[in-house]
């Protein structure tokens, strides 16, 4: 609400627009509002370029200030001129809005620790850990914002800050004390996200997997004693195991001693992480344990079978994060069935060679075979369930399967949620035995995420299978 009285005490963008704090469109996750400890507004603010093209990260207010000064001469109100936001400030607001999610009543959020951690950085007493976090957030925010605006100057600024972030990260890793800080770990997480947003990975493998393992082991079980540490550990663990499970990377460090800190967790995501770590010691009873994960979930975590207006069967969930977690569950089950089939064929090949020299009274090795057709049936079932979940995960339908309009879709889908779809859908596409229709559906989702959210990793993965 614009008014001519006393300016709001909100963030500088609110003051510029003469907006009351109660109607502020900025979220508490914006960096200025956090610094000032302003209560959250009622709506989310999505920055727009208003047709302007950035040439640098300076002020946006050159043209608008001239217009406001001309109009103020004829106005009876004496307004104070306040500079508008820079491109960097807008980018940070956009990044926090799209890639962080505040915890709900169930404690489900995504990287909500980042805005307050970033706001607490003190430029007067800056350490290497704080420097690398500052540059990492600035670089990733600029790249995410630039992708949406198709602004090469902002991309250039992002790459410059990315280089500074890498140099600061190397300095922080020299000292074990600095390396163990939350700021250093958070900076490495954000830099891995930068790679995915920009699509500038070295192939499909992340350059930060070894760093994740090193810092997770260095920080020990103490990082699991507070919520911020647990959230960062969970994010890094998932990113690390994408490389191990989906891309075949080799784990470098044994994290079992750290994982013991999660053994008594009631969080469904953390219990799924523990289950996946056991997949290194593949056996058929692991598949039963993963199935038990789904059987022991609270009712709110269970998918709901609904039907669309066209009679198509869909799966919906109480929360978008539930849908993403179930996608990872299905990708892991597909991975396990594939591993069992591969182990079974290797075992049968070895036993076939051995049987040529075995004595006649040796027990028949045919009893060791597994029914591959049943395993392939599980793979196809998991693939079908993943495809039935896509409309809900993209906010195309609500919890009851009713279609949502384009405007409602844009308001509810967040870049963080779309980012969570990329790797499990790609693995299901390449290993889940999808039908041509299902493969086309998943490829279209990857293109949609890449173009609409500016996450170029999705486009890179889609091109790998086209």
C-alpha positions as CSV (number, residue, x, y, z in Angstrom):
1,X,0.0,0.0,0.0
2,X,1.6,3.3,-1.1
3,X,1.0,6.2,1.2
4,X,2.4,9.7,1.8
5,X,3.0,9.5,5.5
6,X,6.1,8.4,7.4
7,X,8.2,5.9,5.4
8,X,8.1,2.3,6.5
9,X,10.9,0.9,8.7
10,X,11.2,-2.2,6.5
11,X,14.0,-3.0,4.1
12,X,15.3,-0.3,1.8
13,X,13.2,-1.6,-1.1
14,X,10.1,-1.3,1.0
15,X,11.1,2.3,2.0
16,X,11.8,3.2,-1.6
17,X,8.3,2.2,-2.5
18,X,6.7,3.7,0.6
19,X,5.3,0.3,1.6
20,X,4.1,-0.5,5.1
21,X,5.8,-3.4,6.8
22,X,2.4,-5.2,7.2
23,X,2.0,-5.3,3.5
24,X,5.6,-5.8,2.5
25,X,5.9,-8.1,-0.5
26,X,9.4,-9.2,0.5
27,X,9.9,-12.4,2.4
28,X,11.9,-12.5,5.6
29,X,14.5,-14.5,3.6
30,X,15.5,-11.3,1.8
31,X,19.0,-10.3,3.0
32,X,18.1,-6.7,4.0
33,X,15.0,-7.7,6.0
34,X,16.9,-10.4,7.9
35,X,19.6,-7.9,8.8
36,X,16.9,-5.5,10.2
37,X,14.9,-8.4,11.8
38,X,11.7,-7.3,10.0
39,X,8.7,-9.7,10.3
40,X,7.8,-11.6,7.2
41,X,5.3,-10.1,4.8
42,X,2.1,-11.5,3.4
43,X,3.3,-12.3,-0.1
44,X,6.5,-13.3,-1.8
45,X,8.4,-10.8,-3.9
46,X,9.7,-12.0,-7.3
47,X,12.1,-9.4,-8.8
48,X,11.5,-8.3,-12.4
49,X,13.7,-6.5,-14.8
50,X,11.0,-4.2,-16.1
51,X,12.5,-4.4,-19.5
52,X,15.9,-3.2,-18.4
53,X,19.2,-4.8,-19.4
54,X,21.9,-4.8,-16.8
55,X,25.3,-3.7,-17.9
56,X,26.8,-4.1,-14.4
57,X,25.7,-4.7,-10.8
58,X,25.2,-1.0,-10.1
59,X,22.0,0.9,-9.3
60,X,18.8,0.4,-11.3
61,X,17.4,3.8,-10.4
62,X,18.9,6.2,-13.0
63,X,15.8,6.5,-15.1
64,X,13.3,6.1,-12.3
65,X,15.0,8.8,-10.2
66,X,14.7,11.3,-13.0
67,X,11.0,10.5,-13.4
68,X,10.5,10.8,-9.6
69,X,12.4,14.1,-9.4
70,X,10.3,15.5,-12.2
71,X,7.0,14.5,-10.6
72,X,8.1,15.6,-7.1
73,X,8.4,19.2,-8.3
74,X,4.7,19.3,-8.8
75,X,3.8,17.3,-5.7
76,X,2.9,18.9,-2.4
77,X,4.7,16.2,-0.4
78,X,8.4,16.5,0.3
79,X,9.6,12.9,-0.3
80,X,13.1,11.7,0.6
81,X,14.9,10.2,-2.4
82,X,16.2,6.7,-1.5
83,X,18.4,4.8,-3.9
84,X,16.9,1.7,-5.6
85,X,18.3,-1.8,-5.3
86,X,21.4,-2.9,-7.2
87,X,21.3,-6.0,-9.4
88,X,23.2,-7.9,-6.8
89,X,20.6,-7.1,-4.1
90,X,17.8,-8.1,-6.4
91,X,19.6,-11.3,-7.3
92,X,20.1,-12.3,-3.7
93,X,16.4,-11.6,-2.9
94,X,15.4,-13.8,-5.9
95,X,17.8,-16.6,-4.9
96,X,16.7,-16.7,-1.3
97,X,13.0,-16.6,-2.4
98,X,13.4,-19.5,-4.9
99,X,16.0,-21.8,-3.4
100,X,15.2,-21.5,0.3
101,X,12.0,-22.7,2.0
102,X,11.0,-21.9,5.6
103,X,10.2,-25.0,7.7
104,X,6.5,-25.7,7.9
105,X,4.6,-27.2,10.9
106,X,6.3,-30.5,10.2
107,X,9.8,-28.9,10.1
108,X,10.1,-29.5,6.4
109,X,12.2,-26.8,4.7
110,X,15.1,-26.4,2.3
111,X,18.3,-24.5,3.0
112,X,16.5,-22.2,5.4
113,X,19.7,-21.8,7.4
114,X,21.4,-19.9,4.6
115,X,19.8,-16.4,4.8
116,X,20.5,-15.9,8.5
117,X,24.0,-17.3,8.1
118,X,24.6,-14.9,5.2
119,X,23.1,-12.0,7.1
120,X,25.4,-12.6,10.1
121,X,28.6,-12.1,8.1
122,X,30.5,-9.1,9.4
123,X,32.7,-7.3,6.8
124,X,34.8,-5.7,9.5
125,X,36.0,-9.0,11.0
126,X,35.9,-11.2,7.9
127,X,37.6,-14.6,8.1
128,X,38.3,-16.9,5.1
129,X,35.2,-19.0,5.9
130,X,33.0,-15.9,5.8
131,X,34.7,-14.6,2.6
132,X,34.0,-17.8,0.7
133,X,30.3,-17.9,1.8
134,X,29.9,-14.2,0.8
135,X,31.3,-14.8,-2.7
136,X,29.6,-18.2,-3.1
137,X,26.1,-16.8,-2.3
138,X,26.7,-13.7,-4.5
139,X,27.9,-15.7,-7.5
140,X,25.1,-18.3,-7.3
141,X,22.4,-15.6,-6.8
142,X,23.6,-13.6,-9.8
143,X,23.8,-16.7,-12.0
144,X,20.3,-17.9,-11.0
145,X,18.9,-14.4,-11.6
146,X,20.8,-14.0,-14.9
147,X,19.5,-17.3,-16.2
148,X,15.9,-16.0,-15.8
149,X,16.7,-12.6,-17.4
150,X,19.1,-14.0,-20.1
151,X,21.6,-11.3,-19.1
152,X,25.2,-12.1,-20.1
153,X,26.6,-9.2,-18.1
154,X,25.2,-10.6,-14.9
155,X,26.6,-14.1,-15.9
156,X,30.0,-12.5,-16.3
157,X,29.7,-10.9,-12.8
158,X,28.6,-14.3,-11.4
159,X,31.6,-16.1,-12.9
160,X,34.0,-13.5,-11.5
161,X,32.6,-14.0,-8.0
162,X,32.6,-17.7,-8.5
163,X,36.4,-17.5,-9.0
164,X,36.8,-15.4,-5.9
165,X,34.7,-17.9,-4.0
166,X,36.9,-20.8,-5.0
167,X,40.1,-18.9,-4.0
168,X,38.5,-18.1,-0.6
169,X,37.4,-21.7,-0.2
170,X,41.0,-22.9,-0.7
171,X,42.2,-20.5,1.9
172,X,39.6,-21.7,4.4
173,X,40.4,-25.4,3.8
174,X,44.1,-24.8,4.8
175,X,43.1,-24.4,8.4
176,X,41.1,-27.3,10.0
177,X,39.5,-24.7,12.3
178,X,38.2,-22.6,9.4
179,X,37.3,-25.7,7.4
180,X,35.1,-27.1,10.1
181,X,33.0,-23.8,10.3
182,X,29.4,-23.8,9.1
183,X,30.2,-20.9,6.7
184,X,32.8,-23.0,4.9
185,X,30.5,-26.1,4.6
186,X,27.6,-23.9,3.4
187,X,29.9,-22.2,0.8
188,X,30.8,-25.6,-0.7
189,X,27.1,-26.6,-0.8
190,X,26.2,-23.3,-2.6
191,X,29.1,-23.7,-5.1
192,X,27.8,-27.2,-6.0
193,X,24.4,-25.6,-6.6
194,X,26.1,-22.9,-8.8
195,X,27.4,-25.7,-11.0
196,X,23.9,-27.1,-11.4
197,X,22.3,-23.8,-12.1
198,X,24.9,-22.7,-14.6
199,X,25.3,-26.2,-16.2
200,X,29.0,-25.8,-16.0
201,X,29.8,-29.2,-14.5
202,X,32.8,-31.2,-15.7
203,X,30.6,-33.7,-17.5
204,X,28.0,-35.0,-15.1
205,X,30.3,-35.4,-12.1
206,X,30.4,-32.7,-9.5
207,X,33.9,-31.3,-8.6
208,X,32.8,-31.0,-4.9
209,X,32.1,-34.6,-4.1
210,X,35.5,-35.2,-2.5
211,X,35.2,-31.9,-0.6
212,X,31.8,-33.0,0.8
213,X,33.3,-36.2,2.1
214,X,36.3,-34.5,3.6
215,X,34.2,-31.8,5.5
216,X,31.5,-34.2,6.6
217,X,34.2,-36.4,8.2
218,X,36.1,-33.5,9.6
219,X,33.1,-32.0,11.3
220,X,32.2,-35.3,12.9
221,X,29.1,-36.1,14.9
222,X,29.1,-32.7,16.4
223,X,27.5,-31.3,13.3
224,X,24.4,-33.4,13.9
225,X,23.8,-32.0,17.4
226,X,22.1,-28.8,16.0
227,X,19.5,-28.4,13.3
228,X,21.6,-26.2,11.0
229,X,24.4,-28.8,11.0
230,X,21.9,-31.7,10.3
231,X,20.3,-29.8,7.4
232,X,23.7,-29.1,5.8
233,X,24.8,-32.7,6.3
234,X,21.6,-34.0,4.7
235,X,22.0,-31.8,1.7
236,X,25.6,-32.8,1.2
237,X,24.9,-36.4,1.7
238,X,22.2,-36.5,-1.0
239,X,24.4,-34.6,-3.4
240,X,27.3,-36.9,-2.7
241,X,25.3,-40.1,-3.2
242,X,23.9,-38.8,-6.5
243,X,27.4,-39.3,-7.7
244,X,28.0,-42.6,-6.0
245,X,24.7,-44.3,-6.9
246,X,23.6,-42.6,-10.1
247,X,27.0,-41.9,-11.7
248,X,29.2,-44.7,-10.3
249,X,31.6,-42.5,-8.3
250,X,33.8,-44.3,-5.7
251,X,33.4,-43.2,-2.1
252,X,36.7,-42.0,-0.7
253,X,36.0,-41.8,3.0
254,X,34.1,-44.0,5.4
255,X,31.3,-41.9,7.0
256,X,29.7,-44.8,9.0
257,X,30.9,-43.3,12.3
258,X,29.2,-40.0,11.4
259,X,26.0,-41.7,10.2
260,X,25.7,-43.3,13.6
261,X,24.5,-39.9,14.8
262,X,21.4,-40.4,12.6
263,X,20.6,-43.9,13.8
264,X,17.8,-42.8,16.2
265,X,16.3,-40.1,13.8
266,X,12.6,-40.0,13.3
267,X,12.9,-37.9,10.2
268,X,11.8,-40.0,7.1
269,X,14.5,-38.4,4.9
270,X,17.3,-39.2,7.2
271,X,16.1,-42.7,7.7
272,X,16.1,-43.1,3.9
273,X,19.6,-41.8,3.8
274,X,20.7,-44.5,6.3
275,X,19.1,-47.2,4.2
276,X,20.8,-46.1,1.0
277,X,24.2,-46.2,2.7
278,X,23.7,-49.9,3.2
279,X,23.2,-50.4,-0.5
280,X,27.0,-50.7,-0.8
281,X,26.6,-54.1,0.7
282,X,23.9,-55.2,-1.7
283,X,21.7,-58.1,-0.7
284,X,18.1,-59.1,-1.2
285,X,17.1,-58.2,2.4
286,X,18.0,-54.6,1.7
287,X,15.1,-54.4,-0.7
288,X,12.8,-55.6,2.0
289,X,14.2,-53.0,4.3
290,X,13.5,-50.2,1.8
291,X,10.0,-51.5,1.4
292,X,9.6,-51.4,5.2
293,X,10.6,-47.7,5.0
294,X,7.4,-47.0,3.0
295,X,5.3,-49.1,5.3
296,X,6.4,-47.3,8.5
297,X,5.8,-43.7,7.4
298,X,3.2,-41.4,9.0
299,X,-0.1,-41.1,7.1
300,X,0.7,-37.6,5.9
301,X,3.8,-39.0,4.1
302,X,1.8,-41.6,2.1
303,X,0.8,-40.9,-1.5
304,X,-2.8,-40.6,-2.4
305,X,-4.2,-42.2,-5.6
306,X,-6.5,-39.8,-7.4
307,X,-7.9,-39.5,-10.9
308,X,-7.6,-36.5,-13.3
309,X,-10.6,-35.1,-15.2
310,X,-9.5,-37.3,-18.1
311,X,-9.6,-40.4,-15.9
312,X,-5.8,-40.7,-15.7
313,X,-4.5,-42.2,-12.4
314,X,-2.2,-39.8,-10.5
315,X,-0.3,-39.8,-7.2
316,X,-0.5,-36.7,-5.0
317,X,1.0,-35.9,-1.6
318,X,0.4,-33.6,1.3
319,X,3.6,-31.7,0.7
320,X,5.8,-31.1,-2.3
321,X,8.9,-32.3,-0.4
322,X,7.1,-35.6,0.2
323,X,6.7,-36.1,-3.5
324,X,10.4,-35.4,-4.2
325,X,11.4,-37.8,-1.4
326,X,9.3,-40.6,-2.9
327,X,10.9,-40.0,-6.2
328,X,14.3,-40.7,-4.6
329,X,12.8,-43.8,-3.0
330,X,11.7,-45.1,-6.3
331,X,15.0,-44.3,-8.0
332,X,16.8,-46.2,-5.2
333,X,14.6,-49.2,-5.6
334,X,15.2,-49.2,-9.3
335,X,19.0,-49.0,-8.6
336,X,18.8,-51.9,-6.2
337,X,16.9,-54.1,-8.6
338,X,19.4,-53.3,-11.3
339,X,22.3,-54.2,-8.9
340,X,20.7,-57.5,-7.9
341,X,20.1,-58.4,-11.6
342,X,23.8,-57.6,-12.4
343,X,25.1,-59.5,-9.3
344,X,22.9,-62.5,-10.2
345,X,24.2,-62.7,-13.8
346,X,27.8,-62.4,-12.6
347,X,27.2,-65.1,-10.0
348,X,25.6,-67.4,-12.5
349,X,28.4,-66.8,-15.0
350,X,31.0,-67.7,-12.3
351,X,29.1,-70.8,-11.2
352,X,28.6,-72.0,-14.8
353,X,32.3,-72.0,-15.3
354,X,32.9,-73.7,-11.9
355,X,30.3,-76.4,-12.6
356,X,32.4,-77.8,-15.5
357,X,34.9,-78.9,-12.8
358,X,32.6,-79.7,-10.0
359,X,32.0,-83.2,-8.7
360,X,28.6,-84.7,-9.5
361,X,27.4,-84.6,-5.9
362,X,27.7,-80.8,-5.7
363,X,24.4,-79.2,-4.9
364,X,22.8,-77.6,-8.0
365,X,23.5,-73.9,-8.3
366,X,20.2,-73.2,-9.9
367,X,18.7,-72.6,-6.4
368,X,20.8,-69.5,-6.2
369,X,19.1,-67.8,-9.2
370,X,16.6,-65.0,-8.7
371,X,13.5,-64.3,-10.8
372,X,14.7,-61.5,-13.0
373,X,11.2,-61.0,-14.4
374,X,9.9,-60.1,-11.0
375,X,12.7,-57.6,-10.5
376,X,12.0,-56.1,-13.8
377,X,8.3,-55.8,-12.8
378,X,9.3,-53.8,-9.7
379,X,11.4,-51.5,-11.9
380,X,8.5,-50.8,-14.3
381,X,6.1,-50.3,-11.3
382,X,8.5,-47.7,-9.8
383,X,8.9,-45.9,-13.1
384,X,5.1,-45.8,-13.6
385,X,4.6,-44.4,-10.1
386,X,7.2,-41.7,-10.7
387,X,5.5,-40.6,-13.9
388,X,2.1,-40.5,-12.1
389,X,3.6,-38.2,-9.5
390,X,5.0,-35.6,-12.0
391,X,1.8,-33.5,-12.4
392,X,1.6,-32.9,-8.6
393,X,5.4,-32.3,-8.2
394,X,5.2,-29.6,-10.9
395,X,2.1,-28.0,-9.2
396,X,0.0,-28.8,-12.2
397,X,-2.7,-30.4,-10.0
398,X,-3.6,-30.0,-6.4
399,X,-3.8,-32.7,-3.6
400,X,-7.1,-34.0,-5.0
401,X,-5.9,-34.1,-8.6
402,X,-7.8,-31.0,-9.7
403,X,-6.0,-29.0,-12.4
404,X,-4.4,-25.7,-11.4
405,X,-4.3,-22.7,-13.7
406,X,-1.0,-21.3,-15.1
407,X,-1.0,-18.3,-12.7
408,X,-1.5,-20.6,-9.7
409,X,1.2,-22.9,-11.0
410,X,3.8,-20.1,-11.2
411,X,3.0,-18.9,-7.7
412,X,3.3,-22.4,-6.1
413,X,6.2,-24.0,-7.8
414,X,9.7,-23.1,-6.4
415,X,13.1,-23.6,-8.0
416,X,14.2,-25.6,-5.0
417,X,11.4,-28.1,-5.6
418,X,12.1,-28.4,-9.3
419,X,15.8,-28.9,-8.6
420,X,14.9,-31.9,-6.4
421,X,13.2,-33.6,-9.4
422,X,16.2,-33.5,-11.7
423,X,18.5,-36.3,-10.6
424,X,15.9,-39.0,-9.6
425,X,13.9,-38.4,-12.8
426,X,17.1,-38.6,-14.9
427,X,18.1,-41.9,-13.2
428,X,14.6,-43.3,-13.7
429,X,14.8,-42.3,-17.3
430,X,18.1,-44.0,-18.0
431,X,17.6,-47.1,-15.8
432,X,13.9,-47.5,-15.1
433,X,12.8,-49.3,-18.4
434,X,10.3,-46.5,-19.2
435,X,7.9,-46.8,-22.2
436,X,8.4,-44.3,-25.0
437,X,5.5,-42.2,-23.6
438,X,7.0,-42.2,-20.1
439,X,10.5,-41.3,-21.5
440,X,9.0,-38.5,-23.5
441,X,7.2,-37.2,-20.4
442,X,10.4,-37.2,-18.3
443,X,12.4,-35.5,-21.0
444,X,9.8,-32.8,-21.3
445,X,10.0,-32.3,-17.5
446,X,13.8,-31.8,-17.7
447,X,13.4,-29.3,-20.5
448,X,10.7,-27.5,-18.5
449,X,12.8,-27.2,-15.4
450,X,15.8,-26.1,-17.4
451,X,14.0,-23.4,-19.3
452,X,11.5,-22.2,-16.7
453,X,13.8,-22.2,-13.6
454,X,17.1,-21.6,-15.3
455,X,18.6,-24.8,-14.0
456,X,20.8,-25.8,-16.9
457,X,21.9,-29.1,-15.5
458,X,18.4,-30.4,-16.4
459,X,19.0,-29.4,-20.0
460,X,22.4,-31.1,-20.0
461,X,20.9,-34.3,-18.7
462,X,18.0,-34.2,-21.2
463,X,20.4,-33.9,-24.1
464,X,22.4,-36.9,-22.9
465,X,19.4,-39.2,-23.7
466,X,18.0,-37.5,-26.8
